[in-house]
Amino acid sequence: MLIDMHVHCNELKDLDHYSGSHLFACVAEDVETSKATIELSRRFHFIKPCVGIHPWNIARSSVEEARSLMEIAVSNNIECLGEVGLDSRFVPETLPRQREVFKIFLDYAREYDLVLNLHTAGTHREVFQMLKTWRVEKAYFHWYTGPEDLIKELIDSGYFIGVNPSWKIQEKHYRIISKTPLSNLLTESDAPYQYKSLSLNPELISDSLDLLARLHNLDRGIVEEKIEENFRRLFTR
């Protein structure tokens, strides 16, 4: 079973293609796509729905909407919040409101033992410190390109780091993957995002598994099993 820990399912047109071969953690960007993702999870058994408000969309959202969305999550027994977090790199102008909204997500993650599927551009240390302050146990750092000296703290906290196909052209992400134990990695696609010359899609997860097999000198099948084991461990309540 191939794991895609961060994929925008509401933007994919061929979800039936992945039935029986993949497990998806499908992330949302706002209230509307959160509801759509919940609906997709009812149609496709291999989807774990994540609900949330992307930091890029905070300017169009409110604290009240975030609270309302969390009540929807609780009433639907949702296990994952995402794509959530902080971003000082691309939208620094909304950072104060981002923090307000993220604190609401942290409150619910702690109270209901939820997984956080995190966006942390430029805010890796701040988000990590907030996770520790809120005593959040389940966190996934999507497409991590933060400080390499923070990796050990993430690992020691039991958090997971995403293996994004961008490693093919992004040297820093490749280095981070190389330095992270297999026990703390999960594969992702971030489909259908276009990163420079690379069209990210779930098919590229196979290449990421091949890379991990080479880096750890393991059979590809064993790596695939370990990544699936990590996924199921993260989603154990």
Contacts in CASP RR format, 6 or more apart in sequence:
PFRMAT RR
TARGET T0000
AUTHOR 0000-0000-0000
METHOD contacts of the structure
MODEL  1
MLIDMHVHCNELKDLDHYSGSHLFACVAEDVETSKATIELSRRFHFIKPC
VGIHPWNIARSSVEEARSLMEIAVSNNIECLGEVGLDSRFVPETLPRQRE
VFKIFLDYAREYDLVLNLHTAGTHREVFQMLKTWRVEKAYFHWYTGPEDL
IKELIDSGYFIGVNPSWKIQEKHYRIISKTPLSNLLTESDAPYQYKSLSL
NPELISDSLDLLARLHNLDRGIVEEKIEENFRRLFTR
1 20 0 8 1.000
1 21 0 8 1.000
1 22 0 8 1.000
1 23 0 8 1.000
1 224 0 8 1.000
1 228 0 8 1.000
2 21 0 8 1.000
2 22 0 8 1.000
2 23 0 8 1.000
2 187 0 8 1.000
2 202 0 8 1.000
2 205 0 8 1.000
2 206 0 8 1.000
2 209 0 8 1.000
2 224 0 8 1.000
3 22 0 8 1.000
3 23 0 8 1.000
3 186 0 8 1.000
3 187 0 8 1.000
3 188 0 8 1.000
3 205 0 8 1.000
3 227 0 8 1.000
3 228 0 8 1.000
3 230 0 8 1.000
3 231 0 8 1.000
4 22 0 8 1.000
4 23 0 8 1.000
4 24 0 8 1.000
4 25 0 8 1.000
4 187 0 8 1.000
4 188 0 8 1.000
4 189 0 8 1.000
4 191 0 8 1.000
4 202 0 8 1.000
4 205 0 8 1.000
5 25 0 8 1.000
5 117 0 8 1.000
5 140 0 8 1.000
5 142 0 8 1.000
5 160 0 8 1.000
5 162 0 8 1.000
5 186 0 8 1.000
5 187 0 8 1.000
5 188 0 8 1.000
5 231 0 8 1.000
6 25 0 8 1.000
6 27 0 8 1.000
6 83 0 8 1.000
6 117 0 8 1.000
6 140 0 8 1.000
6 142 0 8 1.000
6 143 0 8 1.000
6 162 0 8 1.000
6 164 0 8 1.000
6 188 0 8 1.000
6 189 0 8 1.000
6 190 0 8 1.000
7 24 0 8 1.000
7 25 0 8 1.000
7 26 0 8 1.000
7 27 0 8 1.000
7 188 0 8 1.000
7 189 0 8 1.000
7 190 0 8 1.000
7 191 0 8 1.000
7 202 0 8 1.000
8 26 0 8 1.000
8 27 0 8 1.000
8 29 0 8 1.000
8 33 0 8 1.000
8 190 0 8 1.000
8 191 0 8 1.000
8 192 0 8 1.000
8 193 0 8 1.000
9 15 0 8 1.000
9 24 0 8 1.000
9 26 0 8 1.000
9 37 0 8 1.000
9 40 0 8 1.000
9 47 0 8 1.000
10 26 0 8 1.000
10 28 0 8 1.000
10 33 0 8 1.000
10 36 0 8 1.000
10 37 0 8 1.000
10 40 0 8 1.000
11 191 0 8 1.000
11 192 0 8 1.000
12 191 0 8 1.000
12 192 0 8 1.000
15 40 0 8 1.000
15 44 0 8 1.000
15 47 0 8 1.000
16 44 0 8 1.000
18 24 0 8 1.000
18 46 0 8 1.000
18 202 0 8 1.000
19 44 0 8 1.000
19 45 0 8 1.000
19 46 0 8 1.000
20 46 0 8 1.000
22 46 0 8 1.000
22 202 0 8 1.000
22 205 0 8 1.000
23 46 0 8 1.000
23 48 0 8 1.000
23 228 0 8 1.000
23 231 0 8 1.000
24 44 0 8 1.000
24 46 0 8 1.000
24 47 0 8 1.000
24 48 0 8 1.000
24 202 0 8 1.000
25 48 0 8 1.000
25 50 0 8 1.000
25 80 0 8 1.000
25 115 0 8 1.000
25 117 0 8 1.000
25 140 0 8 1.000
25 231 0 8 1.000
26 37 0 8 1.000
26 40 0 8 1.000
26 41 0 8 1.000
26 47 0 8 1.000
26 48 0 8 1.000
26 49 0 8 1.000
26 50 0 8 1.000
27 37 0 8 1.000
27 50 0 8 1.000
27 52 0 8 1.000
27 82 0 8 1.000
27 83 0 8 1.000
27 117 0 8 1.000
28 34 0 8 1.000
28 36 0 8 1.000
28 37 0 8 1.000
28 49 0 8 1.000
28 50 0 8 1.000
28 51 0 8 1.000
28 52 0 8 1.000
28 53 0 8 1.000
28 54 0 8 1.000
28 82 0 8 1.000
28 83 0 8 1.000
29 52 0 8 1.000
29 53 0 8 1.000
29 54 0 8 1.000
29 56 0 8 1.000
29 57 0 8 1.000
29 83 0 8 1.000
30 52 0 8 1.000
30 53 0 8 1.000
30 54 0 8 1.000
30 57 0 8 1.000
30 60 0 8 1.000
30 61 0 8 1.000
31 52 0 8 1.000
31 53 0 8 1.000
31 61 0 8 1.000
31 65 0 8 1.000
31 68 0 8 1.000
31 69 0 8 1.000
34 49 0 8 1.000
34 51 0 8 1.000
34 52 0 8 1.000
34 53 0 8 1.000
34 69 0 8 1.000
34 72 0 8 1.000
34 73 0 8 1.000
35 72 0 8 1.000
37 47 0 8 1.000
37 49 0 8 1.000
37 50 0 8 1.000
37 51 0 8 1.000
38 49 0 8 1.000
38 51 0 8 1.000
38 72 0 8 1.000
38 76 0 8 1.000
38 78 0 8 1.000
40 47 0 8 1.000
40 49 0 8 1.000
41 47 0 8 1.000
41 48 0 8 1.000
41 49 0 8 1.000
48 79 0 8 1.000
48 80 0 8 1.000
48 235 0 8 1.000
49 78 0 8 1.000
49 80 0 8 1.000
50 78 0 8 1.000
50 80 0 8 1.000
50 81 0 8 1.000
50 82 0 8 1.000
50 83 0 8 1.000
50 115 0 8 1.000
50 117 0 8 1.000
51 69 0 8 1.000
51 72 0 8 1.000
51 73 0 8 1.000
51 78 0 8 1.000
51 80 0 8 1.000
51 81 0 8 1.000
51 82 0 8 1.000
52 66 0 8 1.000
52 69 0 8 1.000
52 73 0 8 1.000
52 81 0 8 1.000
52 82 0 8 1.000
52 83 0 8 1.000
52 84 0 8 1.000
52 105 0 8 1.000
53 61 0 8 1.000
53 65 0 8 1.000
53 66 0 8 1.000
53 69 0 8 1.000
53 84 0 8 1.000
53 101 0 8 1.000
54 82 0 8 1.000
54 83 0 8 1.000
54 84 0 8 1.000
54 119 0 8 1.000
55 84 0 8 1.000
55 85 0 8 1.000
55 86 0 8 1.000
55 87 0 8 1.000
55 91 0 8 1.000
55 94 0 8 1.000
55 98 0 8 1.000
55 119 0 8 1.000
55 121 0 8 1.000
56 87 0 8 1.000
56 90 0 8 1.000
56 91 0 8 1.000
58 91 0 8 1.000
58 94 0 8 1.000
58 97 0 8 1.000
58 98 0 8 1.000
58 101 0 8 1.000
59 91 0 8 1.000
59 93 0 8 1.000
59 94 0 8 1.000
59 97 0 8 1.000
61 101 0 8 1.000
63 97 0 8 1.000
63 100 0 8 1.000
63 101 0 8 1.000
63 104 0 8 1.000
66 101 0 8 1.000
66 104 0 8 1.000
66 105 0 8 1.000
67 104 0 8 1.000
70 81 0 8 1.000
70 104 0 8 1.000
70 105 0 8 1.000
70 108 0 8 1.000
72 78 0 8 1.000
73 81 0 8 1.000
73 108 0 8 1.000
73 112 0 8 1.000
73 114 0 8 1.000
74 108 0 8 1.000
74 112 0 8 1.000
78 114 0 8 1.000
79 114 0 8 1.000
79 115 0 8 1.000
79 235 0 8 1.000
79 237 0 8 1.000
80 114 0 8 1.000
80 115 0 8 1.000
80 116 0 8 1.000
80 117 0 8 1.000
80 235 0 8 1.000
81 105 0 8 1.000
81 108 0 8 1.000
81 109 0 8 1.000
81 114 0 8 1.000
81 115 0 8 1.000
81 116 0 8 1.000
81 117 0 8 1.000
82 116 0 8 1.000
82 117 0 8 1.000
82 118 0 8 1.000
82 119 0 8 1.000
83 117 0 8 1.000
83 118 0 8 1.000
83 119 0 8 1.000
83 142 0 8 1.000
84 101 0 8 1.000
84 102 0 8 1.000
84 105 0 8 1.000
84 116 0 8 1.000
84 117 0 8 1.000
84 118 0 8 1.000
84 119 0 8 1.000
85 98 0 8 1.000
85 102 0 8 1.000
85 105 0 8 1.000
85 116 0 8 1.000
85 118 0 8 1.000
85 119 0 8 1.000
85 120 0 8 1.000
85 123 0 8 1.000
85 127 0 8 1.000
86 95 0 8 1.000
86 98 0 8 1.000
86 99 0 8 1.000
86 102 0 8 1.000
86 119 0 8 1.000
86 120 0 8 1.000
86 122 0 8 1.000
86 123 0 8 1.000
86 126 0 8 1.000
86 127 0 8 1.000
87 95 0 8 1.000
87 98 0 8 1.000
87 119 0 8 1.000
87 120 0 8 1.000
87 121 0 8 1.000
87 122 0 8 1.000
87 123 0 8 1.000
88 95 0 8 1.000
88 121 0 8 1.000
88 122 0 8 1.000
88 123 0 8 1.000
89 121 0 8 1.000
89 122 0 8 1.000
89 123 0 8 1.000
90 121 0 8 1.000
91 98 0 8 1.000
102 127 0 8 1.000
102 130 0 8 1.000
103 130 0 8 1.000
105 116 0 8 1.000
106 116 0 8 1.000
106 130 0 8 1.000
106 131 0 8 1.000
106 134 0 8 1.000
106 136 0 8 1.000
107 134 0 8 1.000
108 114 0 8 1.000
109 115 0 8 1.000
109 116 0 8 1.000
109 134 0 8 1.000
109 136 0 8 1.000
109 138 0 8 1.000
110 134 0 8 1.000
110 135 0 8 1.000
110 136 0 8 1.000
113 137 0 8 1.000
113 138 0 8 1.000
113 237 0 8 1.000
114 138 0 8 1.000
115 138 0 8 1.000
115 139 0 8 1.000
115 140 0 8 1.000
115 234 0 8 1.000
115 235 0 8 1.000
116 131 0 8 1.000
116 136 0 8 1.000
116 138 0 8 1.000
116 139 0 8 1.000
116 140 0 8 1.000
117 140 0 8 1.000
117 142 0 8 1.000
118 127 0 8 1.000
118 139 0 8 1.000
118 140 0 8 1.000
118 141 0 8 1.000
118 142 0 8 1.000
119 142 0 8 1.000
120 127 0 8 1.000
120 141 0 8 1.000
120 142 0 8 1.000
120 144 0 8 1.000
120 146 0 8 1.000
122 146 0 8 1.000
124 141 0 8 1.000
124 144 0 8 1.000
124 146 0 8 1.000
124 147 0 8 1.000
124 150 0 8 1.000
125 147 0 8 1.000
125 150 0 8 1.000
128 150 0 8 1.000
128 153 0 8 1.000
128 154 0 8 1.000
128 157 0 8 1.000
131 139 0 8 1.000
131 157 0 8 1.000
131 159 0 8 1.000
132 157 0 8 1.000
137 158 0 8 1.000
138 234 0 8 1.000
139 157 0 8 1.000
139 159 0 8 1.000
139 160 0 8 1.000
140 159 0 8 1.000
140 160 0 8 1.000
140 161 0 8 1.000
140 162 0 8 1.000
140 186 0 8 1.000
140 234 0 8 1.000
141 154 0 8 1.000
141 159 0 8 1.000
141 160 0 8 1.000
141 161 0 8 1.000
141 162 0 8 1.000
142 162 0 8 1.000
142 164 0 8 1.000
142 188 0 8 1.000
142 190 0 8 1.000
143 162 0 8 1.000
143 164 0 8 1.000
143 166 0 8 1.000
143 173 0 8 1.000
143 188 0 8 1.000
143 190 0 8 1.000
144 154 0 8 1.000
144 161 0 8 1.000
144 162 0 8 1.000
144 173 0 8 1.000
144 176 0 8 1.000
145 170 0 8 1.000
145 172 0 8 1.000
145 173 0 8 1.000
145 176 0 8 1.000
146 172 0 8 1.000
146 176 0 8 1.000
148 175 0 8 1.000
148 176 0 8 1.000
148 179 0 8 1.000
151 161 0 8 1.000
151 176 0 8 1.000
151 179 0 8 1.000
151 180 0 8 1.000
154 161 0 8 1.000
154 184 0 8 1.000
155 180 0 8 1.000
155 181 0 8 1.000
155 184 0 8 1.000
158 184 0 8 1.000
159 184 0 8 1.000
160 184 0 8 1.000
160 185 0 8 1.000
160 186 0 8 1.000
160 230 0 8 1.000
160 234 0 8 1.000
161 176 0 8 1.000
161 177 0 8 1.000
161 180 0 8 1.000
161 184 0 8 1.000
161 185 0 8 1.000
161 186 0 8 1.000
162 185 0 8 1.000
162 186 0 8 1.000
162 187 0 8 1.000
162 188 0 8 1.000
163 177 0 8 1.000
163 185 0 8 1.000
163 186 0 8 1.000
163 187 0 8 1.000
163 188 0 8 1.000
163 208 0 8 1.000
163 211 0 8 1.000
163 212 0 8 1.000
164 173 0 8 1.000
164 188 0 8 1.000
164 189 0 8 1.000
164 190 0 8 1.000
164 200 0 8 1.000
164 208 0 8 1.000
165 189 0 8 1.000
165 198 0 8 1.000
165 200 0 8 1.000
165 204 0 8 1.000
165 205 0 8 1.000
165 207 0 8 1.000
165 208 0 8 1.000
166 173 0 8 1.000
166 195 0 8 1.000
166 198 0 8 1.000
166 200 0 8 1.000
167 173 0 8 1.000
167 174 0 8 1.000
167 177 0 8 1.000
167 208 0 8 1.000
167 211 0 8 1.000
168 198 0 8 1.000
168 204 0 8 1.000
168 207 0 8 1.000
169 195 0 8 1.000
169 196 0 8 1.000
169 197 0 8 1.000
169 198 0 8 1.000
170 195 0 8 1.000
177 185 0 8 1.000
177 211 0 8 1.000
177 212 0 8 1.000
177 215 0 8 1.000
178 215 0 8 1.000
182 212 0 8 1.000
182 216 0 8 1.000
182 218 0 8 1.000
182 223 0 8 1.000
182 226 0 8 1.000
182 227 0 8 1.000
183 226 0 8 1.000
183 230 0 8 1.000
184 230 0 8 1.000
185 212 0 8 1.000
185 227 0 8 1.000
185 230 0 8 1.000
186 227 0 8 1.000
186 230 0 8 1.000
186 231 0 8 1.000
186 234 0 8 1.000
187 205 0 8 1.000
187 208 0 8 1.000
187 209 0 8 1.000
187 227 0 8 1.000
188 205 0 8 1.000
189 200 0 8 1.000
189 201 0 8 1.000
189 202 0 8 1.000
189 204 0 8 1.000
189 205 0 8 1.000
190 200 0 8 1.000
191 200 0 8 1.000
191 201 0 8 1.000
191 202 0 8 1.000
192 199 0 8 1.000
192 200 0 8 1.000
192 201 0 8 1.000
193 200 0 8 1.000
194 200 0 8 1.000
209 220 0 8 1.000
209 221 0 8 1.000
209 223 0 8 1.000
209 224 0 8 1.000
209 227 0 8 1.000
210 220 0 8 1.000
212 218 0 8 1.000
212 223 0 8 1.000
212 227 0 8 1.000
213 219 0 8 1.000
213 220 0 8 1.000
213 221 0 8 1.000
213 222 0 8 1.000
213 223 0 8 1.000
216 223 0 8 1.000
END
